[in-house]
Amino acid sequence: MKKILLTGDRGYIGAVLSPMLIARGYDVTGLDVDYFHGCDLGPTEAASYPRLTCDLRDVTAEQLHGFDAVIHLAALSNDPLGNLDPDLTKAINFDASLRVAELAKAGGARRFLFSSSCSSYGAAGESVLDENAEFNPVTPYAEHKVGLERALSELADDSFSPTYLRNATAYGLSPRLRLDLVLNNLVGWALSTGKVLLLSDGTPWRPIVHVEDICRAFLAVLDADRETIHDEAFNVGRSEHNYRILELAEIVADVVPGSRVEIAEGAGPDKRSYRVDFSKLENTLDFRPQWDARKSAERMATAFRDFGLEQTHLEGPRFIRLKRLEELIERGALDSRLTWSEAAGSPTR
């Protein structure tokens, strides 16, 4: 299992996972549409592996031929982006992603690791959910995570093993920083304004997992025997890391001196509330995430200070995915279907 195609290699998770794969001796090829070119936390080094700049909707059989495994991260990758245009979300996150899997299977790939999400559990209340729990998606993003898991399962056979990694809400530093993730966002607001700003009433439950631990989970699945991971789902996180949003805010306020928790005007309950059991991952693959919220919040606060993070970074397009796409559309670089315009081209083309 040495030749790996990593879709979404230039995103938040992919920018962390690609060097980890290379360090482990994998032969990596990246594939990314590159919407977030230049949206980096500080200077970055040139890529040390081949990269394809390509829209998922345009991939060819030739591009998907000859890989041992595909790690599929690429998607419109959170609820606000998914809500931008639900039909477009389906076209990319389900239709194009399923086609990638079909072409990869036809091209000889034996494993397909799908970056799914615990958000598929949706409005679950106080129950603690394992991988056998019913799905209850409340957004297009989560709905198509569910749909793709089911469609990939239909492709599973003796020669093709899909695995579904249902990541908890990610957090932590990445070269392609995202500030629209809950813990990252709270640290950013605390440091730049002194306010740990909550956009909900703080009551919803949310499991969280560090981006490096997500990447380590993908490595653990690659290393596992086929029988262990074939057509299996794994919640990725730690069971003791289910937090109410208010609890995360209080951790941040304790880490960033002089900051205080504040609930935004008009904030109310968030129907996305779920608690998750992560014991299967630990018991099956002997895998346990290493990071916790406090340690990461401390590290992010230091990095944000060194970078010179300001409130404008929390309100502008550099680190906020939806605002980045809206900016590209407004200046004509992308059309309404999120396709690079012929005049502009992709930034690396």
N, C-alpha and C positions, 0 to 999 in steps of 0.2 A: 504494500500500500504506500508507494513512495511518490507517485506523481499525482499532485493535488491541484484541482481547480478551485480557487477561492473567489466566489462572487461577492461583490461588495467589499473588495479588499481595501478601498480607499475611504471607507466609512469609519464610524466610531469604534466598532468592534474589530473590523478588518485591519485597521492600522495597528492594532495591538497584536492580533493573531498572526499576521503574516511573518513578522520577525521571529515569533515563537516557533512557528512551523519550520522555518529555515534553520533555526538553531538546533532543531531536533533532526535535521538531515533530510527533510522532505523537499522534493522538487516542486516548487510552487509556481503556478501561473495565476495572475489576477485578472478579474473581469469586472469592470465598473463603468457606469455611465459618466461619472466624474462631475456630478452636480456641485460638489463641495470643494472643488479645486481652489486652493489658496485659503481655505477656512481652517487654518492651523493654529495651534497653541505654540507660537514661537517658530523658529527656523526648523526645517526638516531636511533630512538627507535624501539624496536621490535613491530611487528604488533599486534594490539589488536583485530583482527577479523580473521576468517578462510580464508585461501588463497589456491586456486588451482593453481599449476604450470602446465600449459597446453598450447600447441599450439592450436590456433583457429581451425586449420585444423583437429585436433584430438578430439575435444569435443564430448561427448557422450550424449545421451538422458537423462541418469541418472544424469549427472552433471547439466543439464539445467532444471531439474524437480523441481517444487514446489516454484518458485519465483513469487512474485507479479509483479515485474517490473525488466527489464534489462536496465542498462545504458551501452551503447556500445561505448567505447572509443578505444578499441584495433584495431590497424591497422599499416601498414607501413606508418608512419605518417608525411611525408612531401614530397615535390616535388623531391628533390634529391634521397630520398629512393625509391620513386615510379619509378624513371627513372633507378634505378639500374638494374632491370629486369622487364619490363612491364608485362610479363606473370605471374611472381611471384606476382606482385602487384595485378593482377586480382584474382589470386588464394586465396590470403589472404584477401584483402580489399573488394572483391565482393563475390566470391564463398563461402568462409568459413564464412563470416559475414552473408550472407543470410541464410546459414544453421543454424547458431546460432539462428537467429530470428525464423526460422521454428521450431526448436526443443524447443525453449522457449515457443512459442505459443502452441505447442502440450503439453508442460509440465505445462500449466496453467497460464503463465504470461499474465497479462492483458494490460501492457504497455511496450513499447520498445522505449527508448530514444536514438536516433542515433546522435552521434557527427559528424555532417556534416561540411561543410566549405564554406565560402564565395568565396574561390578560384574556386568554380564551375562556377562563373560568368566569370572568365578568362579575356580575352582581351575585355574590355568593354569601354575603352576610358574615355570620360568626363561625360558620363551619370551617374545619381544616381539611383541605382537599388533597387527595393523592391523585395519581395518574388515572385512576378508574372513575373519578368524579365526572358528573355530567358537565358538558360545556354550557356556558350561558353568556355568549359574547354580546356586548352592548355597543360595539362600534364596527364599522366596515373593516378596519385593520384586523381586529380580533376574529371577525367572522371569516375572513379569508385565510387566516392561520389555521382555523379549524378545517375549512374546506380543503386546503392543500394537504394537511395531514391525512385526511381520509382518501384523497386521490392518490397520494404517494403509496399508501398502504395497498391500494389495488395494483400497483406496479410491482410490489414485492414478490420475489420468486427465488428459485435456487441460485440465480446468478446476480440478483440485485437486492441489496439490503438497505432500505431507508431507515433512518433513526431520527426521532423528533426530540430536540432539546428545547424544552419549554422554559425559557429563561425567566427568572424573576426580573423586576425592574432594575435596569443596569445603573451603575454609578461608578465614579472614579475617573482618574486622569487618562487621557488618550491624546496622541498627537492631533487627532481630529476631534477636538473637544465638542461636547454637546452640553448646552446650558438649559435645555428643555427637559432634562431628567430631574426628578424631584430632589435628590440629595445635592447634586451639582448645582441646581438652581438655588436652593436654600443657602448654600455656602456662598455663592456668588452675590446674592442680595445682602447677606449679612456683612460681607467684607466691603462691598461698595457703598452701602447705604446705612449700615447699622441696624437694618430691619431684616429679621428672618420672616420673609413675607409669605403667608399662606394664601393660596388661591381657592382653597376649600375651607370648610369649618374645622379641618384637622381630624375628624373622626374616622375616615375610611382606613381600612387595613391595606397595607401594601408590602409584599415581600420584596427584598432588594438583594442584589448580588453584584459584586465588583466585576468590572469588565475583564480584569485579568483572570478571575476565577471562571468566568464564562469561557474564556479561551482555553483554560486548563481542562475544562469539561469536554470541549471538542477534542483535545488531544487524548484524553482518557478513552473516549469512544473510538477514536482511530486505533488506539493500542489494543482495544478489547477483542476477544474472540468473536467471530461472526455470530455464533449461537447466542451470545449474551446480549447483543444489540440489535439483532435482526427484527425489523418492524416493531421496535419498542420505543416508548416515550419515556423521557426522564425529566422531571422537574429539576431545574438547576438553581440551587441556592442552599441555604441552611434553615432548618426548621425554627431555630431560635431567632432568626432574622426576619420575622414577620413583625412589622411595626405599624402603629397608627401614625399618620402623617404628623400629628402634633408631637409625638415622641421624637421623630427625626428632627423636627424644628428645635426642640429643647436640647438635643445633642449639639446641634450647630450653634445655638446661642451660648452654650457652655464652652465650646471650642474657640469661638471668635470673640475676643474680649470687647466689651462695650456694646454688643448687639443684643437685641431683644425680639421676642416673637411678636408678630403683628398679623392679624387676619385682614385680608384685603376687603375693602368696602364691597358689600353685596355678595360676599363669598357664602356658599351654602354647601350642603352635603354633596358628595360625589358618588354617583351610583356604582362606579367601579370600586368595589371593595371586596377583597378576597384574602384569605389566609391559606397557605399551602404547606403540605407535608413533603419534605425533600429526602426522606429516609431511603427511598429506593435507590437513588444515585449513590449514596454512601454505602449501602449494603451490597449493591450489585457490583459496582466498579471501585469500591474502596476509595471513594473520592469525597473530599470535604473542603469546601471553600476556606481560604486562609484569611481573607480580609474581613473587617467589620466596619460599621458606619463611623464610629468615632475615629479610628485610625485613619480612614480615608478622608474624613472631613478635615483632620489636622493637616494631612499631606496636601489636599486641595487648597486649603487656606494659604499655605506657604507658597505653593506654585502660583496661585492667583495674584498674591502680593508681588512676587518676582516678575510676573508678566505685566503687571500694571492694570489689572482688571478694573473696569469702571462700569457704572450703571448702563452706559450706552451699549456695552457688550451684551447685556441681558435684554436689551430692547431692539437690537439691530440684527442684521442677517448673518453675521459671521459665525455665530455659534447656535443660532435658532433655526432649525431645519425649515419650518414652514415659511418663515420670513425670508430665508435664502431663496427658496423657489419663487416666492412672490416677487422678490427683487429681480430675479433672472427673467421672469415673464414681463415685468414692467419695462425693462430696458430692451426687450425684444430678443434676448439670447435664447429663450425657450418660448415655444408656442403654447397654446392652451392645453395641448396633449403632453406637455413636458418633453417635447422633442427638441433637440438643438436646432436652431434655425440654420438654413444653409449659409446665410451671410455671416453669422457669428461662428458657427462650428463649435465643437467642444473645445475647452481651453487647452487641451493637450493634443488636439488633432493637427 
